[in-house]
């Protein structure tokens, strides 16, 4: 199933406990249906009954990953797109290059290291066979993983651009949103991410479940 950028409008009805600690809530859309929504990392400041316009994408069929939140109640906008680097792609690429270069350098300089007819020449043949049997499959696996991570990163970037385009189109059709304030900082939520209970403004512990912040 292809992932496409979507817009979801509605009102916050309930905050849900998340095992990963991310923001999770149920949104009642304009048709009265409940929708499971979550952020990938950041936790914006939301209240129950806030009217939201969410820009993001559906994953696993029914879960909506939020990339941007336009809070009509508070007249604020928050960017929830993760900006951390894709370390898996970089690590697999570096390892694939190192293994490939190491194997090629050994094969190129092996005749100089172990001259033909010398006593160590037999050992060089054994080492060469071992290197090919052991390192070639590893090299192939690393390059396959690199290609896979590269493809995933490209799809993620394309989806982010599609979401941004969808957001710009929405704003162009709604002039009133020009007064919306952009929130750049990650604010502390006024609800508990563990039990969903309401938190006092300067709370360090949840009064409902005792979780520390």
C-alpha positions in Angstrom: 0.0 0.0 0.0 1.5 3.4 -1.0 1.8 6.1 1.6 0.2 9.5 0.6 0.1 12.9 2.2 -3.3 13.6 3.8 -5.1 16.3 5.7 -7.2 15.4 8.8 -9.4 17.9 10.5 -11.3 17.5 13.8 -11.3 17.9 17.6 -9.1 16.3 20.2 -11.2 13.9 22.2 -8.8 11.7 24.2 -5.1 11.3 25.0 -3.8 7.7 24.8 -0.9 6.1 26.7 2.0 5.4 24.4 4.6 2.8 25.2 7.2 4.7 23.1 6.5 8.0 25.0 5.3 9.8 21.8 2.2 12.0 21.7 -0.8 9.9 20.9 -4.4 11.1 20.8 -7.8 10.3 19.4 -9.3 12.9 17.0 -13.0 13.2 16.2 -13.2 14.3 12.6 -16.0 16.4 11.0 -18.1 13.2 10.3 -18.0 12.1 14.0 -15.5 9.3 13.4 -12.6 8.7 15.8 -9.0 8.6 14.3 -5.8 7.4 16.0 -3.1 10.1 15.6 0.5 10.3 16.8 3.7 12.3 16.4 7.0 10.7 15.6 9.0 12.4 18.3 8.0 15.9 19.4 5.2 16.5 21.9 3.3 19.7 21.1 1.1 21.5 23.7 -2.5 20.3 23.1 -5.6 20.4 25.2 -8.8 18.3 25.0 -11.4 19.8 22.6 -8.7 21.7 20.6 -9.7 22.1 17.0 -6.9 20.9 14.8 -5.9 20.6 11.1 -3.3 17.8 10.8 -1.0 17.4 7.9 0.6 13.9 7.6 0.2 10.4 6.3 -1.6 7.2 7.2 0.5 4.2 8.1 -0.6 0.6 8.9 -4.0 1.5 7.3 -5.6 3.5 10.2 -2.8 5.2 12.2 -2.1 8.8 11.2 1.4 10.1 11.6 1.3 13.9 12.2 3.9 16.1 10.5 2.3 19.5 11.0 -0.3 20.6 13.5 -2.4 23.7 12.8 -4.2 24.4 16.1 -7.2 26.6 15.2 -8.2 27.0 18.9 -4.8 28.5 19.9 -4.0 29.8 16.4 -0.6 28.2 16.4 1.3 25.9 14.0 4.0 23.3 14.9 6.4 21.4 12.8 6.7 17.8 13.9 8.8 16.4 11.0 11.9 14.7 12.4 15.2 16.3 11.4 17.6 13.6 12.8 20.1 12.2 10.3 19.6 8.8 8.8 22.5 7.1 10.6 21.6 3.6 9.3 22.2 4.6 5.7 25.5 6.3 6.5 26.8 3.4 8.7 25.9 0.7 6.1 27.5 2.8 3.3 30.7 3.4 5.2 31.0 -0.3 6.1 30.3 -1.4 2.5 33.0 0.9 1.1 35.5 -0.2 3.7 35.0 -3.9 3.2 35.0 -3.5 -0.6 38.2 -1.4 -0.7 39.9 -3.7 1.8 39.1 -6.8 -0.3 40.2 -5.2 -3.6 43.5 -3.8 -2.1 44.3 -7.3 -0.7 43.7 -8.9 -4.1 45.7 -6.3 -5.9 48.8 -6.3 -3.6 48.7 -10.0 -2.7 51.3 -11.0 -5.4 53.7 -8.4 -3.8 53.1 -9.6 -0.3 53.4 -13.3 -1.1 55.6 -13.8 -4.2 55.1 -16.9 -6.3 57.3 -19.8 -5.3 57.9 -18.6 -1.7 57.1 -20.7 1.4 54.2 -18.3 2.3 52.6 -18.6 -1.1 50.5 -21.6 0.0 49.3 -19.6 3.0 48.4 -16.7 0.7 46.1 -19.0 -1.3 44.4 -20.2 1.8 43.9 -16.6 3.0 42.6 -15.5 -0.4 40.0 -18.3 -0.5 38.9 -17.6 3.1 38.6 -13.8 2.3 36.5 -14.5 -0.8 34.2 -17.0 1.0 33.8 -14.8 4.1 34.0 -11.2 2.9 32.2 -11.3 -0.4 28.8 -12.3 1.1 29.3 -9.6 3.8 30.1 -7.1 1.1 27.0 -8.1 -0.9 24.8 -7.9 2.2 26.1 -4.4 3.1 25.5 -3.0 -0.4 22.0 -4.5 -0.5 21.3 -2.9 2.9 22.7 0.4 1.7 20.4 0.4 -1.3 17.4 -0.4 0.8 18.1 2.4 3.3 18.8 4.8 0.5 15.4 3.9 -1.1 13.6 4.3 2.2 15.3 7.7 2.9 14.3 8.9 -0.6 10.7 7.9 -0.1 10.7 9.7 3.3 12.0 12.9 1.7 9.5 12.7 -1.2 6.6 12.2 1.3 7.8 15.2 3.4 7.9 17.4 0.2 4.4 16.1 -0.7 3.1 17.0 2.8 4.7 20.5 2.6 3.0 21.0 -0.8 -0.3 19.9 0.6 0.1 22.3 3.5 0.9 25.2 1.2 -2.1 24.5 -0.9 -4.4 24.4 2.2 -3.0 27.8 3.4 -3.4 29.4 0.0 -7.1 28.6 0.2 -7.5 29.8 3.8 -6.3 33.5 4.0 -7.3 33.6 7.7 -4.4 31.4 8.6 -1.9 34.1 7.8 -2.1 35.3 11.4 -1.2 31.8 12.7 1.8 31.9 15.0 4.6 29.3 14.3 5.9 27.5 17.3 9.5 26.5 16.9 10.3 25.2 20.4 9.1 21.9 21.9 6.8 22.9 24.7 6.0 20.7 27.7 2.6 19.0 27.3 -0.1 19.7 29.9 -1.2 16.1 29.9 0.6 13.0 31.1 2.1 10.8 28.3 1.7 7.7 30.5 -1.9 8.0 31.7 -3.4 10.9 29.8 -4.3 12.8 33.0 -4.2 16.6 33.1 -1.0 18.2 34.5 -0.7 21.5 36.4 1.4 24.1 34.7 4.7 23.6 36.6 4.1 19.9 37.5 7.2 17.7 38.0 5.1 14.6 38.8 1.8 13.4 37.4 -0.9 13.7 40.2 -2.7 10.7 38.7 0.0 8.0 38.2 3.1 9.7 39.8 5.3 9.6 36.6 8.3 12.0 36.8 9.0 14.6 34.1 
